[in-house]
Amino acid sequence: MPLSMASVGEVNTIKRISGRDEVRQHLAELGFVVGEEVRIVNELGGNLILSVKDSRIALDKSMAVRIMV
C-alpha cells in the first residue's frame, strides 16, 4: 500500500519506491530507501510529516504515493 494511506503513528517498512530515476534518487537522499522504517508523525491537508532515520521530513501526497510500505 502507498505510504499516503498509512495511519498516523504507524511504523512501516519501505518495500518499494516507484517513479523516475530522479525522483527515486531524491527520496533516497532524504533517507527513504528500501528496508528502512518510516513513521507518520502527522498529516496536514494531505501532506505528511514523517520520521525516518532520526529525522523529520515533510512530503506532499504526490511524493508519498510513490513509497510503498
N, C-alpha and C positions, 0 to 999 in steps of 0.2 A: 504494500500500500504506500502511497506517497506520504512524505513527512507532513504535508499540509493537512492530512486527515487524522493525524495522531492527536491524542488528548494532552492538555496542559498538565505538566508534572510527570508525564510518562517518559521512561527511559527506553530508547530504541537503539538497535544496532543497524548501521547503514549496510544495506545489501547490494545496492547498485546505484549508479549515478548516470542519468541519461543526458542527452544534449550534444551540442557540437563540442569539438575538442577544446575550443577557447573557454566555453562555459565550464566544462569539467575541470580544466586546469585552474580556473579562477576559484571554484569551490574547493579544490584540493589545497590551494594556497591558504584558504581560510580555515582548513582543518577538517573538511568534510571528505573523508576517504573511506573506502570500503572496509568494514570491520570495526570502525570507530563508533563508540556510543555517543548518542546525542539526546539531550533532554530539552523539551519545550518548557521554557520558563514562563512565557506569557504570550498572548495573542491580542494584537491591537489592530482592529479594522482589517483583518485578513492577513496582516503581516505578522511574522513570528519572531520572537526573541528566543534564541537558542543558546544552550550551554554545550560547548564542545571543546575538549582538550583544555579544561580550566579557563575558558574564555567565554564571554557572552557576545553573541553576534546577532544582528538583526537581518532577516531575509524577507524579501517580499514574496508573495504567494507564487508568482511565476517561477521563482528560483526553487522554492520549497517543493513544488510538484515534481521537480527533476530528481529529487533524492528519494529513493525507495528504501523503506525500512521493513 
